[in-house]
């Protein structure tokens, strides 16, 4: 599935979340990255005002969230589920670092629904839950302090999925908002500089010391706008008049 | 600068943050990704108990944070500063999508200190502040809802920097924790399956229908552990005894 369409096949499963605020933060994190399907397994408190508050403009994600009684129910219909864990454990499904896991999930989304699964804030996933997932994901965080809270973990994974879904499809940002100067306008500016510097005595035409090539290189790198050329030439003219 | 060492040259600048909780969340986000240098320009309330609470295990980042009176002071010593903005604006420094900005910042960190700059939660950066930055960064978020809170934005950018700093340096995760089965052990398992399926009548040796190659392919893909081979052979033996 090309690009962003794959994101619509990714569900986020929060198993037994304790804090409704974290559910809201997860919803907001999801929506900012274009994910919409939230599944909640036996949430301690939901719906809840604190979830709504933290969701901010992502209330629709909360309103459409599916509340499930069992973990297995949240995975119904998926062809791959990847459980976030902080460490490798016995009998775990094949572990992946996040970038590789996101790549695999997006590729598999071509075949059907996929899930990213987050355990309880304190206890994580049970062994039984982890065993129902075909992959485990680990975020290669700072080994001395790898403690992302639930909302932050959802945000990182949602961004990584979006980044990969967008990869190569990000339209280049225009680097100037003004009208770009033409080649001739820049060359006239360079000539103007040369004339002014000779006039001021800074540049000896007998020993030009590569000043002009360096100015041309600077202007080229900067990508001058037409208005900037006018400002610089106006400044040069005013200085020349003072001489 | 190779890999993670570049992260030690990246400072995070929060300009006039209103909510101390966001300062704490930023500190936590930074530390999880290996960033340590936090600069605060005229924070509304700092130090503050809420900042400490949200920082969780990243109190050291708060304790080492530099509080600056002016924006310019926070950029002292940097060779590049990139300001997060949500949109392109007039007279802005060259805009970059996050992945490209992170790449450029890490490359520039070879030359000196670099900064990622975040404005006030509500008002963003002033034009004067933005003008002191050599780049603007935009997160290519969902155009219909691009509202990351301050802590989430720091988390996404910190992860992107770490991801790129790690790229290619992530040690492959071992895919089995148990002792892997040898070639001969897997082949003996395949032979055992063949014998049992012939015994049960499921496999007709005259018309084998590619059953054995498919089993071998499955076991190869799974990467069997020695103990798993033992379990499967034990199960086959017990079934054979019943026949």
Interface residues (C-beta under 8 A of the other chain):
Chain A: X25 X28 X29 X31 X32 X33 X34 X56 X57 X58 X88 X89 X90 X91 X92 X94 X95 X96 X97 X98 X99 X138 X139 X140 X141 X142 X145 X146 X147 X148 X149 X151 X152 X155 X156 X159 X160 X162 X163 X166 X167 X170 X173 X174 X175 X177
Chain B: X25 X28 X29 X31 X32 X33 X34 X56 X57 X58 X88 X90 X91 X92 X94 X95 X96 X97 X98 X99 X138 X139 X140 X141 X142 X145 X146 X147 X148 X149 X151 X152 X155 X156 X159 X160 X162 X163 X166 X170 X173 X174 X175 X177
